[in-house]
């Protein structure tokens, strides 16, 4: 591997998860950073003019209305849809609630799965799940975009608990319509709607587990702004369709830029591409010199995840960095 010139300790900072722009600015300088490290839509649902309710606590009826709107978007039963302050936190709450003793997680995968179930056995494929009582995976997977066969997951859920993280599934309904106390689906709001700082997500499950989870979370599981924005956004079908179109178009443009630079895309989801390159850490460094943050991986110096650039300006900067890398 070509020496990237990046200290290993600094590189480790960016291997845990994306979104560490302040750390990138401190390590590499620059001010106007483009963050392509997180796999989040670069267009946000417009919140301007919406009353956020900051002056009051969220009402139970308003939270129920939010969950009903989300359920309609997911094709799920509202009784089993629980609003949570982000699915990462939801996993850490679910872990003790589910009480699994022999858990397995799909690897490579989202680091939050391992954080919630630190004693879980890592498996490389769904077919390797055996005598476990819980299986946790993302579908589409992070970082390679693999989509698990729903029939296989349904079969596993007949003999163990299955937690399917569908953070990157929007706008598809995924497995939400089949969720139960044994087949638990996690859905993220912030990625597709471009509002990750709102910290809003949903656990989609059966009414029994949903009731236990609501009791654990208490009366105000999410903020009034999250309730107001989430309810309005899930009810905005026209914006949802337009967003899906923007994401598809930006993905095709990113594919063209990467292909033009001779880089192989070895994994994909609508909101990101996984590049396979023997010099991936050097590529990360070149992007950083152009104030573009991407996502490297510990133990995989041949992989780099790249989110969707927004518009011509960001695409041009990305192409310029790639041209430097090639030379």
Secondary structure as GFF3:
##gff-version 3
##sequence-region A 1 327
A	DSSP	alpha_helix	8	13	.	.	.	ID=ss1
A	DSSP	alpha_helix	21	28	.	.	.	ID=ss2
A	DSSP	beta_strand	34	35	.	.	.	ID=ss3
A	DSSP	alpha_helix	60	74	.	.	.	ID=ss4
A	DSSP	three_ten_helix	78	80	.	.	.	ID=ss5
A	DSSP	beta_strand	81	84	.	.	.	ID=ss6
A	DSSP	alpha_helix	87	98	.	.	.	ID=ss7
A	DSSP	beta_strand	103	106	.	.	.	ID=ss8
A	DSSP	alpha_helix	111	116	.	.	.	ID=ss9
A	DSSP	beta_strand	121	123	.	.	.	ID=ss10
A	DSSP	three_ten_helix	126	128	.	.	.	ID=ss11
A	DSSP	beta_strand	134	138	.	.	.	ID=ss12
A	DSSP	alpha_helix	150	157	.	.	.	ID=ss13
A	DSSP	beta_strand	161	165	.	.	.	ID=ss14
A	DSSP	three_ten_helix	176	178	.	.	.	ID=ss15
A	DSSP	beta_strand	183	188	.	.	.	ID=ss16
A	DSSP	alpha_helix	190	193	.	.	.	ID=ss17
A	DSSP	three_ten_helix	196	198	.	.	.	ID=ss18
A	DSSP	beta_strand	201	204	.	.	.	ID=ss19
A	DSSP	alpha_helix	207	217	.	.	.	ID=ss20
A	DSSP	alpha_helix	224	234	.	.	.	ID=ss21
A	DSSP	alpha_helix	237	260	.	.	.	ID=ss22
A	DSSP	beta_strand	264	269	.	.	.	ID=ss23
A	DSSP	beta_strand	272	276	.	.	.	ID=ss24
A	DSSP	alpha_helix	280	289	.	.	.	ID=ss25
A	DSSP	beta_strand	292	293	.	.	.	ID=ss26
A	DSSP	beta_strand	295	296	.	.	.	ID=ss27
A	DSSP	beta_strand	303	307	.	.	.	ID=ss28
A	DSSP	alpha_helix	311	326	.	.	.	ID=ss29
###
